[in-house]
Amino acid sequence: MNENCDFQRNNSKLQTNRSPSSENIFDHNKVLVCAVRFHILRKSVNLSKQTHIIAANVDQAILMVTIQSPITTTGFIDRFLAAAQSYGIDVIIIFNKLDIYDKQMMQKQKQLRKMYEQIGYECIAISVLHDDLGKVITAMKDKTNVISGHSGVGKSTLINKLHPKLNLATKEISDSHKQGKHA
């Protein structure tokens, strides 16, 4: 375990742990507190000029994207990659929901994947619901990861597949808004 970290009691709902091999990763009574090496900030959208810490001490970011249900635009992907680059964080792009794509959508996914691979990003194309997650597990192993992406791209589903005991709430994509719904 990192010598700069210390377990402390915590009553909050969300718990974190710096040690990927620990059995207490999701212990709801403890949180592992580490010295902050760096952090990712999000500036407030209003004029208050406040910043919010999104994540700290991250080794790599997993960006989950979908071609449809919901659509992840290249603008969103590029902004995320630029932000991660500015903080020195490696990114893996997971193209999810291959099981629902028609030929045209699969072609678009392959083109985007090829483009991002050509500029140096590792990309994994899968259906989190139906495919083996071996590549994802290997990519995440022994790293502190942050998983990001639009609502409805499969973040909670991925986490549930990796750690079934968590049983995070998931719902179908909203027909009217074409994005995830909070459970």
Phi, psi and chi 1 to 4 in degrees:
 res  aa     phi    psi   chi1   chi2   chi3   chi4
   1 MET       -  147.6 -176.2  175.6  -59.8      -
   2 ASN   -61.5  127.4 -173.2  -35.8      -      -
   3 GLU   -68.4  -13.6   62.2  -82.0   -2.1      -
   4 ASN   -89.8    7.9  -64.7  -35.1      -      -
   5 CYS  -113.8  156.2  -61.0      -      -      -
   6 ASP  -150.9  132.5  179.7   35.8      -      -
   7 PHE   -74.8  136.7  -88.2  109.7      -      -
   8 GLN  -136.9  150.4  -66.0 -176.9   -1.8      -
   9 ARG   -66.3  144.7  -57.5  -68.2  -71.5  169.9
  10 ASN  -152.0  134.4 -172.5  -19.9      -      -
  11 ASN   -99.3    2.4  -66.2  -35.9      -      -
  12 SER   -74.3  163.8   72.0      -      -      -
  13 LYS   -72.9  -43.7 -127.5  174.8  151.4 -178.1
  14 LEU   -90.1  127.3  177.4   65.2      -      -
  15 GLN  -119.3  149.1  -55.3  -63.8  -44.8      -
  16 THR  -130.1  165.8   60.4      -      -      -
  17 ASN  -152.5  133.7 -170.0  -45.8      -      -
  18 ARG   -83.7  -18.8 -179.0   70.7  176.9  103.0
  19 SER   -97.8  104.3  174.6      -      -      -
  20 PRO   -65.8  -19.3   12.5  -17.0      -      -
  21 SER   -95.0   -2.4   61.3      -      -      -
  22 SER   -71.5  145.4  171.1      -      -      -
  23 GLU   -76.6  -12.6  -67.1  -61.2  -45.2      -
  24 ASN   -99.1   23.1  -64.7  -42.8      -      -
  25 ILE   -53.6  -40.2  -72.2  177.7      -      -
  26 PHE  -117.8   34.4  -62.1  104.3      -      -
  27 ASP   -68.7  120.7 -176.3  -26.7      -      -
  28 HIS   -78.8    1.5  -69.7  -74.4      -      -
  29 ASN  -108.2   -8.2  -64.3  -45.6      -      -
  30 LYS  -133.1  152.1  -64.3  178.9 -178.9  177.7
  31 VAL  -135.1  138.6   62.6      -      -      -
  32 LEU   -91.3  118.4 -172.2   59.8      -      -
  33 VAL   -99.9  126.1  179.0      -      -      -
  34 CYS  -121.6  154.4  -57.9      -      -      -
  35 ALA   -63.8  133.8      -      -      -      -
  36 VAL   -78.8  119.4  175.9      -      -      -
  37 ARG   -83.3  -41.7  -66.4  176.1  -67.8  162.4
  38 PHE  -163.4  168.8   56.8   86.0      -      -
  39 HIS  -148.1  161.5   53.9  -87.2      -      -
  40 ILE  -106.2  128.0  -60.0  172.3      -      -
  41 LEU  -109.5  151.7  -64.8  175.4      -      -
  42 ARG  -124.3  125.9  178.9  179.1   73.8   87.5
  43 LYS   -78.9  143.8  -67.1 -165.5 -177.6 -138.7
  44 SER   -62.3  144.5 -179.6      -      -      -
  45 VAL   -78.9  -15.5  -66.9      -      -      -
  46 ASN   -91.2 -170.9   60.7   25.3      -      -
  47 LEU   -87.7    8.4  -62.8  176.0      -      -
  48 SER   -71.5  -16.0   69.3      -      -      -
  49 LYS    62.5   20.6  -62.6 -172.3  177.5  154.7
  50 GLN   -78.0  155.0  -69.3 -177.9  -27.1      -
  51 THR  -122.4  152.2   56.9      -      -      -
  52 HIS  -123.9  131.4  -54.1  -84.3      -      -
  53 ILE   -76.5  122.2  -63.8  175.6      -      -
  54 ILE   -88.9  -43.0  -57.4  -62.0      -      -
  55 ALA  -158.5  155.6      -      -      -      -
  56 ALA  -136.0  150.3      -      -      -      -
  57 ASN    56.4   39.0  -63.9  -19.6      -      -
  58 VAL   -86.9  134.1  173.5      -      -      -
  59 ASP   -87.1  -36.8  -63.9  -40.6      -      -
  60 GLN  -155.2  154.2   96.9 -176.5  -19.4      -
  61 ALA  -110.5  139.1      -      -      -      -
  62 ILE  -106.7  114.4  -53.2  -65.1      -      -
  63 LEU  -101.2  114.2  177.5   60.0      -      -
  64 MET   -93.3  127.8  -64.9 -168.2   66.5      -
  65 VAL  -130.0  154.6  -58.0      -      -      -
  66 THR  -135.4  148.1   49.8      -      -      -
  67 ILE   -80.6  -29.2  -55.6  -55.2      -      -
  68 GLN  -152.4  160.1   66.7 -178.8   25.1      -
  69 SER    58.1   60.0  -65.8      -      -      -
  70 PRO   -91.0  169.6   34.4  -36.3      -      -
  71 ILE   -81.8  130.9  -64.8  170.3      -      -
  72 THR  -105.7  119.0  -53.6      -      -      -
  73 THR   -81.5  157.2   64.7      -      -      -
  74 THR   -65.5  -29.5   53.9      -      -      -
  75 GLY   -60.1  -44.0      -      -      -      -
  76 PHE   -64.2  -46.7  176.8   84.0      -      -
  77 ILE   -59.1  -47.2  -62.9  168.7      -      -
  78 ASP   -64.0  -40.3  -66.3  -12.1      -      -
  79 ARG   -63.7  -41.1  -76.3 -169.1  -53.1  -84.7
  80 PHE   -63.2  -46.1 -174.5   91.6      -      -
  81 LEU   -62.5  -40.3  -64.3  176.0      -      -
  82 ALA   -65.5  -41.9      -      -      -      -
  83 ALA   -64.0  -45.3      -      -      -      -
  84 ALA   -62.7  -41.8      -      -      -      -
  85 GLN   -59.5  -41.2  175.5   79.5   26.0      -
  86 SER   -67.2  -23.3   71.9      -      -      -
  87 TYR   -98.7    2.4  -70.3  106.0      -      -
  88 GLY    71.8   30.9      -      -      -      -
  89 ILE  -105.5  127.9  -62.5  171.7      -      -
  90 ASP   -69.0  148.8  -66.1  -27.8      -      -
  91 VAL  -127.7  137.2  176.8      -      -      -
  92 ILE  -113.4  130.1  -64.4  173.6      -      -
  93 ILE   -99.5  122.4  -56.9  170.6      -      -
  94 ILE  -104.7  116.4  -64.7  179.0      -      -
  95 PHE   -88.1  110.4  -71.5   89.1      -      -
  96 ASN  -104.9  168.5 -170.4   25.1      -      -
  97 LYS    70.5   33.9  -60.5 -169.4  179.1 -174.7
  98 LEU   -59.1  -25.3  -61.8 -172.6      -      -
  99 ASP   -68.0  -16.1   56.4  -47.8      -      -
 100 ILE  -106.1    0.1   66.9  166.9      -      -
 101 TYR   -86.1  140.9  -63.2  160.3      -      -
 102 ASP   -85.1 -176.5   60.7   18.7      -      -
 103 LYS   -57.8  -43.2  -89.2 -173.7  161.3 -179.5
 104 GLN   -64.3  -43.3 -176.5 -179.2    0.6      -
 105 MET   -67.5  -38.2  -68.5  -68.4  110.7      -
 106 MET   -63.6  -39.4  -78.9  -61.4  -78.2      -
 107 GLN   -64.1  -43.2 -174.5   61.2   32.2      -
 108 LYS   -62.6  -42.6 -176.6  173.8 -179.5 -179.9
 109 GLN   -60.5  -44.6  179.0  -87.3  138.5      -
 110 LYS   -63.4  -40.2  -73.1  176.7 -176.7  175.9
 111 GLN   -64.2  -45.7  -71.4  171.4  -18.4      -
 112 LEU   -64.5  -43.7  -75.3  176.4      -      -
 113 ARG   -59.6  -46.2 -177.4  173.5  157.4 -159.4
 114 LYS   -60.4  -42.5 -177.4  178.3  177.7 -175.9
 115 MET   -61.2  -47.0  178.1 -179.6   70.8      -
 116 TYR   -71.5  -32.5  -74.1  109.5      -      -
 117 GLU   -66.6  -38.1  -74.1  174.4  -23.6      -
 118 GLN   -65.3  -25.7  -74.4  177.3  -22.7      -
 119 ILE   -98.3   13.0   59.1  172.7      -      -
 120 GLY   103.6    7.8      -      -      -      -
 121 TYR   -96.3  137.5  -71.0   97.5      -      -
 122 GLU   -74.6  132.0 -180.0  179.0   -8.2      -
 123 CYS  -126.9  140.6  -64.1      -      -      -
 124 ILE  -126.1  128.0  -59.9  171.3      -      -
 125 ALA  -111.2  118.8      -      -      -      -
 126 ILE  -151.4  171.4   58.9  170.3      -      -
 127 SER  -112.1  109.4  165.1      -      -      -
 128 VAL   -56.5  -35.3  169.0      -      -      -
 129 LEU   -68.2  -35.3  -76.9  176.6      -      -
 130 HIS  -118.9  -17.5  -57.3  -68.0      -      -
 131 ASP   -99.6  161.1  -67.1  -19.6      -      -
 132 ASP   -67.4  135.7  174.2   56.8      -      -
 133 LEU   -96.6   17.3  -61.3 -179.8      -      -
 134 GLY   -53.7  -44.2      -      -      -      -
 135 LYS   -64.5  -39.9  -72.7 -178.5 -178.0  178.6
 136 VAL   -66.9  -45.0  176.2      -      -      -
 137 ILE   -60.9  -44.4  -67.8  167.3      -      -
 138 THR   -62.4  -42.8  -61.0      -      -      -
 139 ALA   -65.5  -32.2      -      -      -      -
 140 MET   -89.2  -16.3  -66.2  176.4   75.3      -
 141 LYS   -55.8  133.7 -172.7  172.5  176.3   59.2
 142 ASP    60.6   27.5  -63.5  -33.6      -      -
 143 LYS  -131.2  153.4  -65.7 -177.5  174.7  101.5
 144 THR   -90.1  115.4  -59.2      -      -      -
 145 ASN  -110.8  146.0  -63.9  -83.7      -      -
 146 VAL  -116.5  132.8   61.6      -      -      -
 147 ILE  -105.3  126.7  -59.0  172.8      -      -
 148 SER  -134.5  164.3 -170.4      -      -      -
 149 GLY   150.3  169.3      -      -      -      -
 150 HIS   -61.1  160.1  -72.7  -49.1      -      -
 151 SER   -61.8  128.5  176.4      -      -      -
 152 GLY    97.3    0.9      -      -      -      -
 153 VAL   -83.9  -10.8  -65.2      -      -      -
 154 GLY   113.6   17.6      -      -      -      -
 155 LYS   -61.9  -51.0  -59.6  178.0  -57.6  -69.9
 156 SER   -66.2  -37.2  -64.6      -      -      -
 157 THR   -62.5  -43.1  -58.3      -      -      -
 158 LEU   -60.6  -48.0  173.5   63.4      -      -
 159 ILE   -61.9  -40.7  -66.8  168.7      -      -
 160 ASN   -62.5  -36.9  -78.3  -22.4      -      -
 161 LYS   -70.4  -35.0  -66.3  -79.4  -85.7 -159.0
 162 LEU   -76.2  -35.6  -64.2  173.0      -      -
 163 HIS  -137.1   78.7  -64.7  -77.0      -      -
 164 PRO   -57.6  -28.0  -21.9   30.7      -      -
 165 LYS   -65.4  -19.4  -70.1 -179.5 -177.7  177.7
 166 LEU   -69.2  -36.6  -71.5  177.3      -      -
 167 ASN    48.3   51.1 -161.8   25.4      -      -
 168 LEU   -64.2  142.3  -60.9  177.0      -      -
 169 ALA   -68.5  134.8      -      -      -      -
 170 THR  -134.6  155.4   61.4      -      -      -
 171 LYS  -141.4  166.2  -78.3 -169.2  169.9 -176.2
 172 GLU   -68.2  160.1  -64.2  -65.3  -41.8      -
 173 ILE   -67.9  139.4  -62.2  -62.7      -      -
 174 SER   -66.0  127.8  163.2      -      -      -
 175 ASP   -65.6  -37.1  -72.1  -28.7      -      -
 176 SER   -79.1  -37.0   58.4      -      -      -
 177 HIS  -103.5   -9.7  -64.5   99.6      -      -
 178 LYS    56.0   37.0  -57.1  -64.6 -176.8 -150.9
 179 GLN  -147.0  176.3   60.6 -171.3   61.8      -
 180 GLY   -65.1  156.9      -      -      -      -
 181 LYS  -117.4  140.9  -62.3 -176.0  -78.1 -169.4
 182 HIS   -75.6  134.7  -68.6  -83.3      -      -
 183 ALA   -79.1      -      -      -      -      -
